[in-house]
């Protein structure tokens, strides 16, 4: 066996592995940005106002915090309150209040009213926010409903959602000589739509085909090494 030939084959395999790994890394990052373009890192770079972009499914999804715990919000003007999974409520040590009936993606469910000490989205932090928690809600998302949204001023501009903190909103309203009036977002169809956001997390056809191609290429490279 020619050692130079085998060495060249190994180098070729390594080169292809690096190329395919780079492609996979790129498309993995692209898929994550499609699911949620408003990461905590993106929001931390903003100043004066919070600007949210729509994700691949057309919803406003953003990373934020509830009582200091990192969560992913789905903005929904169809939800009266902030709505979170019961498991998250237990983790945060939230107190169960009055029981309420909810309509979720899995059908009717029982929820419990509660209060959140702090809800943070980018530069905006609101204290003492009404919420409801239930086992019927998607475990990956928290619906950011009107108990939070009605306390900020927001509008849409060029397909993006612009939000002002309560202090900035009050100042701009006083200068304009009018009171703050919330802008109606296209509703995410209330609590039942919490799971629809998972559509943008499903692996796109292009990404799935790329993974198949990479597996076939890896098999070919292994066969090439075995042949040498």
N, C-alpha and C positions, 0 to 999 in steps of 0.2 A: 504493500500500500504506500503510495506516494505521500510522505508527510507534508509536503508543500501543498498538495491538492487538498488534503484534509484540513490543513490550517486555513486555506482560502475558503473552504466550505463553511467552517466554523465562523469566520469573520462575516461571511454573507448572511448566515443565520442570525448573528448578533445584530447586524445592520437592519435586517428586516424586522426583528423583534423590537428594536428601538423605534423604527418608523411606525409600526402598527400600534405600539404603546402610546406614541405621541398622538396618533389619530384618535385612539380610544379616549385619551385624556381630554382632548379638545371637545369631542362630542359629548362626553360626560358633563363637562362644564356648561356646554350649550344647553343641554337638557335641564340642568339645574336652574339656569337663568330663565328658561322658558316657564318653568313651574313657579318660580318666585324671583322676579327681578328686583324686589325691594328688600334686600338683605339688611341685617343690622349694620354691616360695614358701609353699604351704600347710603343708608339713612344718616349715619354718623358724620358723613362728609357734608351734609346739607346745613344751611344757615338761614335763620329767619323764618322759614316755612318748611313744611314737609310735603314733598312732591312724590307721588306714587305713580308708577307705570302699570298698565294692565299686563297680566301674564298671558301665556299662550291660549288659555281658555276664555280670555276676555274679562276676567275678574281682577279685582284689586286684592292682592295677597301681600302681606308684609310681615317681617319679623318684629316682635315687640316684647313687652314684659308685663306680667301680672304679679304684683307684689315681689318684684325683683327676679322672678323666674322667667326665663326665655320661652316664648311661645310663637306660633305662627298664626296671624290673624287673617280672617277672610271678612272683608268689609261687607256689611249687609244692612241696608236701610229697611229691609223687610222684617228684621228681627227687632222686637221691642227693647230687649236687653242684650247685654253681652252674654253669650251662651257658651258654656265650656263643658267638656266631658266630666262625669262624676269622679272618675279616677284622678283627674287633675285637681279637682276640688279637694279630694281627700289628701293629696300630696301637699297642697297649699294650706291644709288645716282650716278650710272654710266651714263656717257653721251652716247647718241646714235650717232653712226657714220654712215658710208655708209651702205645701205641695201644690204643684200646678200641672196641668195637662199640656203636653207638647205634641206636635205633629212632626215627626222626623222622617229621614229617608227609610227607616226600618218600620215605619208605622207610628201608632200612638205610643207615647212613653210618659212616664211620670218624671217631673223635674222638681227641683227645690230652689226657692229663692234664696239669695245670699247677697253679701256686699263685699266688694273688692276694695282694699285699702288704697292701692295705686295701680293705675293702668297707664302704660307708657308706650307711645308710638313715635319713634324718632325723637324730636325735640319736645314733643307734647306729652305732658303727664297730667292726668286727671285723678283726683282723690275721691274716695267714697263713691264708687260706681256700682249701680244696681246690676245684678247678674242672675242667671239661672244655670243650674248644672243638672245634667241628666246622663244616664248610661246610653241613651239612644243616639248620642251625638258622635260624629267622627272623632276618633282619638287623636288625629294628626292636626286638627285645626280648632281655633276658637273663633266663633262668630262675633265680630265687633259690631254690635247693634246700636240702636239709637240712644241707649242710656249713656253711651260715650259720645257718639257723633253729634247729638243735639247740643252738646256743650262746647263744640268748636265750630268755627266757620269754615266751610269748604266749598269749592267750586271746581269745575272742569275747564281745562284749557289745553288745546291741541292734543286731546286724547289722554291727558294726564289729570290726576286729581291733586289739587292744591289745598292743603290744610293749614290753618293758622291756629296758634295756641290761643286759649281764652283771653290772655292779656293783650296779645297782638291784635286779636279780633276786635276786642272792645275799643282799642285805640284807633284802628282803622275805621270802625263804625262811627265813632265820635267825630273824627275828622270829616267823614262823608256826610255827617248829619243824619244818620239813620241807624236803626238797630240791626243786629246780626240776623240774617235770614238764611237758614241752611239750604243748600242746593240738593235737589233730589237725585240721588244716584239711581241708575238702573238696578232695581232690586235683584238680589241673588236668589229670589224666590223663596224667601223665608228659611226656616230651619231645614226643610227637606232638601235644600240644595247644597248642604254642607259637603256631601259626598261627590257632587258634580265636579268639584275642583280636582278630584283625583284623575279626571280625564287627561289633564295636561301632564300627569306624572306617568301615564302609560308610555311604554317605550315606543317612539315613533317607528314607522316602517323602515325608514332609512337607517336609523340607529340599530334596529334589529338585524337588518341585512348586513350591516357593517360587522356586527359581532359574529355572524355566521361566516363571513368572509375571513375574518381573523382566525377563527377556529380551523377553517380549511387550510389557511396558509401555515398555521402552526403545525398541523398534521403533515403537510407536505415537507416542511423543514425537518421534522423528526425523521421522516422516511429518507430524506436526503442524507442526513447524518448517519442513519443506520446503513445505508447503501455504501457509504465510504468506510 
